[in-house]
Every structure is written in structure tokens, then in C-alpha cells.
Amino acid sequence: MKKKSIFLESIIVVVVGFYGCSLTFPTMTLDEFIDLFFPKWSKGWQPVGTSAYSAGYTSLYVDNGTPYVAYSDGDDYKATVRKWDGLIWQVVGSQGFSAGGASWTSLYIDNGTPYVAYQDWANGNKATVMKWNGSSWQVVGSPGFSAGMAEYTSLYVDNGTPYVAYQDGANGFKATVMKWNGSSWQPVGSPGFSAGQANWTSLYIDNGTPYVAYEDWANGNKATVMKWNGSSWQPVGSPGFSAGGVSWTSLYIDNGTPYVAYSDGANGNKATVMKWNGSSWQPVGSPGFSAGQANWTSLYIDNGTPYVAYEDWANGNKATVMKWNGSSWQPVGSPGFSARGAEYISLYVDNGTPYVAYRYWDGSHATVMVYTLLFPSFPVHGGLVFLLKTGGMLFPYCRKERRGVL
């Protein structure tokens, strides 16, 4: 028996509110009824709840099916974290919990515990990490623990141990990674370990091994990935391996294999994804695969499948997500699906379900979208129709009702 018939066998009375129907509505089988009144289900992008006012720097994490978003709050630019409870976006703790303004917010959930790293305006624009203890937000170590100004803060929590990568203003704007040892923040290797200035630092910990991707000013603003080998930082492949300058580097390690997405200056600033094959960096599909310039590239690998979200200049600067199908990059849903221009884009794919957080260009809202089944629209055929299931057949009855309610 078809699944759709099994579904309707459990329905005794189906009520559909319409106006002005004819009393000569024909009888039909269950399958005929579904084909007429229930259009085919499809997938598309839908908002998760309503938007929140935001100044920017959105960071998304989905924990066991529950989306969380951290952002710089539009009221006072402080850090706020919200959690989707299925009905509304609940504030985790207090709204605007940081001491001052927060830039480059980076969110991670470790065993149900949210952590946020950010550039802390109240502490000389240095790095601060805060942790939700179940009742309040507490600072991990000292606020503003970095030696100098910290840009592009990127957080990863590995089995309860937080790590933060950032561009280090105290060390020539080079890359630094700090680790919480339980009592203090200590550098992983030398502070400022990159050869030159490092922009768009992106951190990933794979089986206890830290990796960092960044735009490498010592190598023509090209992409570089560095790996901690236990005693020093070493490049993965050649430093500056991309064809041209890059922006918005985003790193992901999948089963020991590093991938990097970025806006590719050698290909019209379109999106490119590169993969380390063990001996060299190779493009995943065509370099510059996006239709136009791609800003705020965000990479996620789900069960071996790469996804990239970005601000899509070919589609009104709106958000687009692309997925690698094994032979080519294809859009997930419609390209440019956001209502208007989007920035500060953050992607998370939860067991095949993509979520994207972003802020609108005008700075008005932090928004989270999910790619999921869309409720079909129903055709209008007249008044209130009562469809009674009797022996596998549906017999309609119509009457007029002024307000369309029973």
C-alpha cells in the first residue's frame, strides 16, 4: 500500500475552509483526493522563528538539533546568545552579557555548554572567552587575555578545552593560538607564528591537533594552512597555495582531510574550495564556481559532503548555499534566498539539514534560515468542505459559513 494512503487511513474527518463551493462535488478515492488537494511536498529555505535586532558578527552552532546563534547586539553592541526552543528564540542568560561591545563573535557548544569568544571592546579590543554555566555567563580565565588587540577571533572547544585563534596586534598582526589549560591561557607554540600578517584566521581541532587557515600577507595574500605538530607550527603543503589573493578563509577538517573555502582573487573573487590530498592542495570542482563574487564564505562538511554559504553578488548580495554532489557544485534551494543583502554569514549542517545565520546589510536583523520541507499551498475550490472517510472513499459535503470557522 502506498505511504500516502496509509497516512490518510488514520483520518476520520478532514476539514478544509473554503467559500462558495458547489454541492455537486464528486466522490473520489484517497489517492485522488491527495493528488487534488495536497500538492507535492518540496524543500526550500524557511526562517527559523523571527529575526532579532543585531549589529553583526553572527555565529551559528546546532547542538543535537537545537540551533544557537551568537551575535553583536544592536542595542549596545554587546554579545548575545539565543537558543531556538521550537517556538521562539530564547535568550541564553542575559541579553548583552559582555562587559562592553563585542566584535568577531565565535560560538561553540561543547557537551551542551555554550562558549563565546570575541574581541572585547571593554578590555582594549583584546580576546575574551565566556562560558554559560547553566545560570550565568562567566569569563574563562581573565577578560582580555591576549597580549594585544585580537581580530578575527575563531573558537574551538576540544573535549572541554577551549582554543582561540586570532590576528595578534601585539605580534605584528600575525596568527596566534591560545589554549585554556584549566587555570590560565597559554600560547600554542610561539605567539605570532605566521610568517607575516594573518587575516581571516579560521581554527579547527582534529583529534587534538590544531589547524589554522588564513590570508597570508607574507605570501601574496594567498591562502595558507598551518598545523601544530606538537612542538612547532608547520605549513600544510606550500604556504600561499591558492592561485591568487584570498579573503574570508573558512577551514574544516573531515576525517583528517583539511578543506578550505575562500573568496578567490584569481577567479573574480568567486568562491573556491580546496582540499589537501596528502601531498598537494587540489580544487574541489572548478575554482571560482559561484556565479559571481562571493563574500563571507563559510564552509561545512557533513558526512563527507562539502557545503559553502556566502554573500552572492550575482544574486543581489543575498545568501546562497552550494553543495558538492561529487561531480559539480549545485545550489541548495534557490540562489539568493535571503530577503535582502546578507553578510556575516555562518553555516552549519546538521545531519543533512543546512542552517544559515546572517545579518542583513542594513544591520537590522540577525536571521537564521533552514533548508527543510515546505508546507504545500492548497487549491481553493469554494466553501467549507467536510470530507468523510467511509470504506476508503471520501464524500464531500459543503455549506456556507460567514467567517470560515466551524
Secondary structure, DSSP 4 states (H G I P E B T S, - for coil): --HHHHHHHT-SEEEE--SS--TTPPPEEHHHHHHHHSPPPEEEEEESS--B-EEEEEEEEEETTEEEEEEEETTTS-EEEEEE-SSSEEESSSTT-SSS-EEEEEEEEETTEEEEEEEEGGGTTEEEEEEE-SSSEEESSSTT-SSS-EEEEEEEEETTEEEEEEEEGGGTTEEEEEEE-SSSEEESSSTT-SSS-EEEEEEEEETTEEEEEEEEGGGTTEEEEEEE-SSSEEESSSTT-SSS-EEEEEEEEETTEEEEEEEEGGGTTEEEEEEE-SSSEEESSSTT-SSS-EEEEEEEEETTEEEEEEEEGGGTTEEEEEEE-SSSEEESSSSS-SSS-EEEEEEEEETTEEEEEEEETTS--EEEEEEEEEPPP----SSEEEEEEETTEEEEEEE--TTS--
